[in-house]
Amino acid sequence: MISHATKLVKRETVTHKKPQRQWLDIAGNAPYPMLGENAQEWVTRTRGESQQHRDRLETLAN
């Protein structure tokens, strides 16, 4: 009986395994953040925004 139950559990585990996604299935789903913006300008701007956010959090914590 234990052997039979073990086989059933193994079979359920195998059948419920999620299929792996292919790159082509998800290609284009993420928005491109720099549309029309120079890459270096985007990096500089987002780093500055992140630093401002950290500074605000630090000010609130003190």
C-alpha positions as CSV (number, residue, x, y, z in Angstrom):
1,M,0.0,0.0,0.0
2,I,2.8,2.4,0.8
3,S,4.6,1.5,-2.4
4,H,1.4,2.2,-4.4
5,A,0.9,5.6,-2.6
6,T,4.5,6.5,-3.3
7,K,4.1,5.8,-7.0
8,L,0.9,7.9,-7.1
9,V,2.7,10.9,-5.4
10,K,5.7,10.6,-7.8
11,R,3.3,10.4,-10.8
12,E,1.4,13.6,-9.6
13,T,4.7,15.4,-9.0
14,V,5.9,14.7,-12.5
15,T,2.5,15.5,-14.2
16,H,2.2,18.9,-12.4
17,K,5.7,20.1,-13.4
18,K,5.5,23.5,-15.1
19,P,6.7,23.5,-18.7
20,Q,9.8,25.6,-19.2
21,R,9.2,28.8,-21.1
22,Q,10.9,29.6,-24.3
23,W,12.6,33.0,-24.9
24,L,10.3,33.6,-27.9
25,D,7.2,33.1,-25.6
26,I,8.2,36.2,-23.5
27,A,10.1,38.3,-26.1
28,G,8.7,41.8,-26.2
29,N,6.7,41.6,-23.0
30,A,8.8,44.0,-21.0
31,P,8.6,47.6,-21.9
32,Y,11.8,49.3,-23.1
33,P,12.6,52.0,-20.6
34,M,14.7,54.2,-22.7
35,L,12.4,54.9,-25.7
36,G,13.8,58.0,-27.3
37,E,16.3,58.6,-24.5
38,N,20.1,58.4,-24.7
39,A,21.3,55.4,-22.8
40,Q,23.8,57.4,-20.7
41,E,21.3,60.0,-19.9
42,W,18.9,57.3,-18.7
43,V,21.5,55.7,-16.5
44,T,22.5,59.1,-15.0
45,R,18.9,60.0,-14.4
46,T,17.8,56.7,-12.8
47,R,20.9,56.7,-10.6
48,G,20.1,60.2,-9.5
49,E,16.5,59.3,-8.8
50,S,17.6,56.2,-6.8
51,Q,20.0,58.4,-4.7
52,Q,17.3,60.9,-4.0
53,H,15.0,58.1,-2.8
54,R,17.7,56.7,-0.5
55,D,18.4,60.2,0.8
56,R,14.7,60.7,1.6
57,L,14.6,57.3,3.4
58,E,17.7,58.2,5.4
59,T,16.2,61.5,6.4
60,L,13.0,59.9,7.5
61,A,14.9,57.2,9.6
62,N,16.8,59.9,11.5
